[in-house]
Amino acid sequence: CPHELSCPRVAIADGTPCNFPVRHTPFTGTRNRASQEEYFSYIVFKK
């Protein structure tokens, strides 16, 4: 998030972290060549 406030996702009771979907096609050589969707999240640490 581009802010320094507390994460709004933490306030939701399901405990799901912030994430975003990314669609991709599997590498060549795999049987399933259909486009897939994976969810990514990231954490920024400050020293």
ZADREN-374662 format. One record per residue: y, x, z of N, C-alpha, C, O in turn; residue number from 1. Coordinates in steps of 0.1 Angstrom, whole numbers. Each point is the difference from the previous one (the first is absolute). Layout:
<pts>
> Y	X	Z	Y	X	Z	Y	X	Z	Y	X	Z	NUM $
...
</pts>
This chain:
<pts>
> -12	8	0	12	-8	0	13	9	0	0	10	6	1 $
> 10	-14	-13	12	8	0	10	-3	11	12	0	-2	2 $
> -18	-2	14	9	-3	12	-6	6	12	-12	5	-1	3 $
> 19	-5	12	-5	6	12	-3	-10	11	-1	3	12	4 $
> 0	-16	-16	-4	-11	9	-15	0	2	-7	7	-6	5 $
> 3	-15	16	-14	-1	2	-7	-7	-12	7	-8	-6	6 $
> -19	11	4	-7	-5	-12	-2	-15	2	-6	-4	10	7 $
> 10	-4	-20	-2	-15	2	-15	-3	-1	-4	-11	5	8 $
> -5	19	-11	-14	-3	0	-6	1	13	-10	-7	3	9 $
> 15	15	6	-6	2	13	2	-13	8	-9	-3	9	10 $
> 19	-5	-12	3	-12	8	-10	-11	-4	-2	-10	7	11 $
> -5	11	-19	-10	-9	-4	-13	2	8	-4	12	1	12 $
> -2	-22	4	-12	1	9	-12	5	-7	-9	5	7	13 $
> 8	-5	-20	-13	5	-7	-1	15	0	-11	5	-3	14 $
> 21	3	6	-1	14	1	-1	7	-13	-3	12	0	15 $
> 5	-18	-11	0	6	-13	12	10	-2	11	-5	2	16 $
> -14	17	-5	11	10	-2	7	-3	-13	-5	-7	-9	17 $
> 17	12	7	7	-1	-13	-8	7	-10	-6	10	2	18 $
> 5	-17	-14	-7	5	-11	5	-6	-13	8	-9	0	19 $
> -13	15	-11	5	-5	-13	-12	2	-10	-7	9	1	20 $
> 5	-19	-10	-11	1	-9	3	9	-12	12	0	-5	21 $
> -22	6	0	1	9	-12	-12	-3	-9	-11	0	4	22 $
> 14	-4	-16	-11	-3	-10	-3	13	-8	9	7	-3	23 $
> -22	-5	1	-4	12	-7	-13	-3	-7	-7	-10	3	24 $
> 3	18	-13	-12	0	-7	-9	11	5	5	12	1	25 $
> -18	-14	2	-8	10	5	-2	12	-10	3	-2	-12	26 $
> -7	13	17	-2	12	-8	-10	-3	-11	-9	-8	2	27 $
> 9	16	-13	-10	-1	-10	-13	4	5	-2	8	9	28 $
> -9	-16	-13	-13	3	4	-5	-10	11	-12	0	3	29 $
> 21	-8	2	-5	-10	9	-4	-13	-8	5	-2	-11	30 $
> -14	-5	17	-5	-12	-7	11	-11	-1	1	-6	-10	31 $
> 6	4	21	10	-11	0	13	5	-4	7	8	7	32 $
> -3	-11	-20	13	5	-5	11	-10	2	11	2	-5	33 $
> -13	-13	12	10	-10	2	11	6	9	-3	8	9	34 $
> 15	-13	-10	11	5	8	-3	-5	14	-4	-11	3	35 $
> 7	20	7	-2	-3	14	13	1	7	10	6	-4	36 $
> -9	-12	16	12	0	8	-4	6	14	-9	-4	6	37 $
> 17	14	-2	-2	7	13	13	-2	8	10	-1	-6	38 $
> -11	2	19	12	-1	8	2	14	7	-9	6	5	39 $
> 22	-2	-6	4	13	6	10	-2	10	8	-10	0	40 $
> -7	19	10	11	0	9	3	14	3	-8	9	-3	41 $
> 20	-6	9	3	13	3	8	1	13	6	-10	5	42 $
> -6	21	1	7	3	13	9	12	-2	-4	10	-6	43 $
> 16	-11	11	10	11	-1	2	5	14	3	-8	9	44 $
> -5	21	-7	2	6	13	12	8	-1	4	6	-10	45 $
> 3	-6	21	13	8	1	-2	10	12	-4	-4	11	46 $
> 7	16	-14	-1	11	11	12	0	8	1	8	10	47 $
</pts>
